[in-house]
Amino acid sequence: MLRPVIRFNAVVFLIAASLTGGCDRPVQPRTPLVSVAEDQLTQVSIINALMLGEYNGMLPMENLLRYGNFGLGTCDHLDGELIVLDGVAYQARSDGTVRKVSPQDKTPFAVITPFHADGDFACPLAKSLEQLDAQLNKQLPSQNSFVAVRIEAKLKSIHLRSVPRQEPPYARLAAVAKKQTTWTRENVEGTLIGIRCPGWVAGLNVPGFHWHFLSSDHTLGGHVIDCQIESGKVSFDVCDSWLIKLSDSVEFQQADFSRNLSKELESVERSRGK
């Protein structure tokens, strides 16, 4: 059941019902169910819900892909890292394997957009992910808008992570992240999938950059902890509208998401491998 859309200037919040299902067919790009603006960012749930252990999948992947072809997130029961590239959804599991996601596999948190590049430039050399973020911030526009960033890169090294499937009662994400699996690969080529959110989204999304990676042969992927980039090309898409789909589950509706979880989020998202 869809509830009324509430509009705040360019920001749109949409409360959607949880959906169910299961299947083994690979997800393929679909025709949108709704009219999606070219520069719209669609988000499933909010980051504070994920931080507090709301890991039950809400939206099937086949529905998610009707809102875009580029993005990131996680999977039902927080089972690995979700990567959406060129309209196909992939799951990077904690054992290091990558698979295409089934249409009815669900996501508890995701961010996606129909990527249309507004510009591109040569990727700056970077000895760390922190350095990459800083250099991109000097060249990317729109500090107060969302920016989807795609980097086709040759990497000297990349340090990735994923988390194992969780079962109720769910622990908070900061505790789950302490049991994450990490791995480093050298001399890799692939795509960095990034979403840069403005600082004012605290509690709703991850302020700053959030990066996932998928190798060119689609056998390696995960959440990026650190990397060293030798060369590459940056393409970016500025997103000027934002739609959030919220669960109507009892657990979600009764939870207190107003608390400040910035320190916990920093420990989960900004470890940078240090």
C-alpha positions as CSV (number, residue, x, y, z in Angstrom):
1,M,0.0,0.0,0.0
2,L,1.4,3.4,-1.0
3,R,0.8,6.3,1.3
4,P,0.6,10.0,0.1
5,V,3.8,11.5,-1.2
6,I,5.0,14.4,1.0
7,R,7.2,17.0,-0.8
8,F,9.8,19.2,0.7
9,N,11.1,21.3,-2.2
10,A,13.4,18.9,-4.2
11,V,13.2,16.3,-1.5
12,V,10.4,13.7,-1.7
13,F,9.5,11.2,1.0
14,L,7.4,8.2,0.0
15,I,6.2,5.6,2.5
16,A,5.9,2.2,0.9
17,A,4.7,-1.1,2.1
18,S,7.1,-4.1,2.6
19,L,7.0,-6.6,-0.3
20,T,7.8,-10.3,-0.3
21,G,9.0,-13.1,-2.7
22,G,11.9,-15.3,-3.8
23,C,13.4,-16.6,-7.0
24,D,16.7,-17.6,-8.6
25,R,16.6,-15.8,-11.9
26,P,19.2,-13.0,-12.4
27,V,17.9,-9.5,-12.3
28,Q,17.6,-7.8,-15.6
29,P,16.9,-4.1,-16.3
30,R,13.2,-3.3,-16.3
31,T,10.9,-0.6,-17.6
32,P,10.2,1.8,-14.7
33,L,6.8,1.4,-12.9
34,V,6.8,5.1,-12.2
35,S,8.1,8.1,-14.0
36,V,11.6,8.6,-12.6
37,A,13.3,12.0,-13.1
38,E,16.6,11.8,-14.8
39,D,18.4,13.2,-11.8
40,Q,16.4,11.5,-9.1
41,L,18.1,9.6,-6.3
42,T,15.9,6.9,-4.8
43,Q,16.6,5.5,-1.3
44,V,15.3,2.5,0.5
45,S,14.9,3.2,4.3
46,I,17.3,5.4,6.3
47,I,20.8,4.8,7.6
48,N,19.8,5.1,11.3
49,A,17.4,2.2,10.8
50,L,20.2,0.1,9.5
51,M,22.5,1.2,12.3
52,L,19.9,0.0,14.9
53,G,19.5,-3.4,13.3
54,E,16.6,-3.1,10.8
55,Y,18.0,-5.7,8.4
56,N,14.8,-7.3,7.1
57,G,14.5,-6.8,3.4
58,M,11.8,-4.3,2.4
59,L,11.9,-3.9,-1.4
60,P,12.6,-6.6,-4.1
61,M,15.5,-6.0,-6.4
62,E,13.3,-6.1,-9.5
63,N,11.3,-3.1,-8.0
64,L,14.5,-1.3,-6.9
65,L,15.9,-1.5,-10.5
66,R,12.8,0.3,-11.8
67,Y,14.3,3.4,-10.1
68,G,17.8,3.3,-11.6
69,N,20.7,1.4,-13.0
70,F,23.5,2.6,-10.6
71,G,23.9,2.4,-6.9
72,L,24.7,0.5,-3.7
73,G,23.3,-0.8,-0.5
74,T,23.0,-4.1,1.3
75,C,20.9,-7.3,1.1
76,D,18.1,-9.0,3.2
77,H,19.4,-9.9,6.7
78,L,22.4,-7.6,5.9
79,D,23.8,-10.5,3.8
80,G,26.8,-8.9,2.1
81,E,27.2,-5.7,0.0
82,L,24.8,-4.7,-2.8
83,I,26.3,-3.3,-6.0
84,V,24.1,-2.0,-8.9
85,L,26.0,-1.4,-12.1
86,D,24.6,-1.0,-15.6
87,G,21.2,-2.1,-14.4
88,V,22.3,-5.4,-12.9
89,A,22.3,-6.1,-9.1
90,Y,25.2,-8.0,-7.6
91,Q,25.8,-9.3,-4.1
92,A,29.3,-9.4,-2.7
93,R,29.2,-11.9,0.1
94,S,31.4,-12.3,3.2
95,D,33.2,-15.3,1.7
96,G,34.5,-13.1,-1.1
97,T,32.2,-14.4,-3.8
98,V,30.1,-12.3,-6.1
99,R,26.7,-13.3,-7.5
100,K,23.9,-11.7,-9.5
101,V,20.9,-11.0,-7.2
102,S,17.6,-12.7,-7.8
103,P,14.6,-10.5,-8.7
104,Q,12.7,-11.2,-5.5
105,D,15.7,-10.9,-3.2
106,K,15.1,-7.9,-1.0
107,T,17.1,-5.0,0.3
108,P,16.7,-3.3,3.7
109,F,18.8,-0.3,2.6
110,A,19.9,1.0,-0.9
111,V,20.5,4.1,-2.9
112,I,20.0,4.1,-6.7
113,T,19.8,6.5,-9.6
114,P,19.4,6.4,-13.4
115,F,23.0,7.4,-14.1
116,H,23.4,10.1,-16.7
117,A,26.8,11.7,-16.6
118,D,26.9,15.4,-16.2
119,G,30.6,15.5,-16.7
120,D,33.9,13.5,-16.5
121,F,37.5,14.0,-15.9
122,A,40.7,11.9,-15.4
123,C,40.8,10.3,-12.1
124,P,43.5,11.8,-9.8
125,L,46.2,9.6,-8.5
126,A,45.4,8.6,-4.9
127,K,47.5,6.6,-2.4
128,S,44.5,6.2,-0.1
129,L,40.7,6.4,-0.2
130,E,40.9,9.4,2.1
131,Q,43.1,11.2,-0.5
132,L,40.8,10.2,-3.3
133,D,37.8,11.7,-1.4
134,A,39.7,15.0,-0.8
135,Q,40.8,15.3,-4.4
136,L,37.3,14.5,-5.8
137,N,35.8,17.1,-3.5
138,K,38.0,19.7,-5.2
139,Q,36.6,18.9,-8.7
140,L,33.0,17.7,-8.1
141,P,30.2,20.4,-8.0
142,S,27.2,20.8,-5.8
143,Q,28.3,20.5,-2.2
144,N,24.6,20.5,-1.1
145,S,23.3,18.1,-3.7
146,F,23.7,14.3,-4.0
147,V,26.3,13.2,-6.6
148,A,26.6,9.7,-8.0
149,V,30.3,9.0,-8.9
150,R,31.5,6.2,-11.2
151,I,35.2,5.6,-11.6
152,E,36.6,3.1,-14.1
153,A,40.0,2.5,-12.5
154,K,43.2,0.6,-12.5
155,L,44.1,0.0,-8.9
156,K,47.5,-0.8,-7.4
157,S,45.6,-2.2,-4.5
158,I,42.1,-2.3,-3.0
159,H,41.0,-3.2,0.5
160,L,37.4,-4.5,0.7
161,R,34.9,-5.7,3.3
162,S,31.6,-7.5,3.6
163,V,29.5,-8.8,6.4
164,P,27.9,-12.2,7.0
165,R,24.1,-12.9,7.0
166,Q,22.5,-12.0,10.3
167,E,19.6,-13.7,12.1
168,P,17.1,-12.2,14.6
169,P,17.4,-10.8,17.2
170,Y,19.7,-8.5,15.2
171,A,22.7,-6.8,16.8
172,R,23.4,-3.2,16.0
173,L,25.5,-2.6,12.9
174,A,28.5,-1.4,14.8
175,A,28.7,-4.8,16.5
176,V,28.1,-6.7,13.3
177,A,30.9,-4.7,11.6
178,K,33.4,-6.0,14.1
179,K,32.9,-9.5,12.7
180,Q,33.2,-8.3,9.0
181,T,35.4,-10.1,6.6
182,T,38.1,-8.1,4.9
183,W,40.5,-8.8,2.0
184,T,43.1,-7.0,-0.1
185,R,43.8,-7.5,-3.8
186,E,46.6,-6.0,-5.9
187,N,46.7,-4.9,-9.5
188,V,43.0,-4.9,-10.1
189,E,40.8,-3.2,-12.7
190,G,37.1,-2.4,-12.1
191,T,34.5,0.1,-11.2
192,L,34.2,2.2,-8.1
193,I,30.5,2.9,-7.4
194,G,30.2,6.0,-5.2
195,I,27.4,8.2,-3.7
196,R,28.4,11.5,-2.2
197,C,25.7,12.8,0.2
198,P,25.7,16.4,1.6
199,G,26.4,16.9,5.3
200,W,22.8,17.7,6.1
201,V,21.6,14.1,5.6
202,A,22.9,12.9,8.9
203,G,20.7,10.2,10.3
204,L,19.1,9.6,6.9
205,N,22.1,8.6,4.8
206,V,25.9,8.6,5.1
207,P,27.3,12.2,4.9
208,G,30.2,12.3,2.4
209,F,31.3,9.5,0.2
210,H,30.1,5.9,0.3
211,W,32.0,3.5,-2.0
212,H,31.5,0.0,-3.3
213,F,33.6,-1.8,-5.9
214,L,33.1,-4.4,-8.6
215,S,36.0,-5.9,-10.6
216,S,35.9,-5.9,-14.4
217,D,35.4,-9.7,-14.4
218,H,32.6,-9.4,-11.8
219,T,34.4,-11.9,-9.4
220,L,35.5,-9.4,-6.8
221,G,33.4,-6.8,-4.9
222,G,32.6,-5.3,-1.6
223,H,32.5,-2.1,0.5
224,V,35.7,-0.1,-0.1
225,I,37.8,0.4,3.0
226,D,40.9,1.7,1.3
227,C,42.5,1.8,-2.2
228,Q,45.4,3.1,-4.2
229,I,44.5,4.3,-7.7
230,E,47.0,4.4,-10.5
231,S,44.7,5.7,-13.3
232,G,41.1,6.0,-14.3
233,K,38.2,8.0,-15.5
234,V,35.6,9.7,-13.3
235,S,32.1,10.3,-14.5
236,F,29.6,12.1,-12.2
237,D,25.8,12.7,-12.1
238,V,24.4,15.4,-9.9
239,C,21.1,14.4,-8.4
240,D,18.7,17.2,-7.5
241,S,15.7,15.2,-6.2
242,W,15.5,12.6,-3.5
243,L,12.9,10.0,-2.8
244,I,12.9,7.8,0.3
245,K,10.8,4.6,0.6
246,L,10.0,3.7,4.2
247,S,8.8,0.5,5.6
248,D,5.4,0.3,7.3
249,S,6.5,-2.7,9.5
250,V,5.6,-2.5,13.2
251,E,9.3,-2.6,14.1
252,F,10.2,0.3,11.9
253,Q,7.2,2.4,12.9
254,Q,7.8,2.0,16.6
255,A,11.6,2.5,16.6
256,D,13.3,5.7,17.7
257,F,15.5,6.8,14.9
258,S,16.0,10.4,16.2
259,R,19.1,9.6,18.3
260,N,22.5,10.8,17.2
261,L,24.4,7.7,15.9
262,S,27.1,9.6,14.1
263,K,30.0,8.1,16.2
264,E,28.7,4.6,15.5
265,L,28.3,5.4,11.8
266,E,31.9,6.8,11.7
267,S,33.2,3.5,13.1
268,V,31.3,1.5,10.5
269,E,31.8,3.6,7.4
270,R,35.1,5.4,7.9
271,S,37.5,2.8,9.3
272,R,39.6,3.3,6.1
273,G,41.6,0.2,7.2
274,K,43.5,2.0,9.9
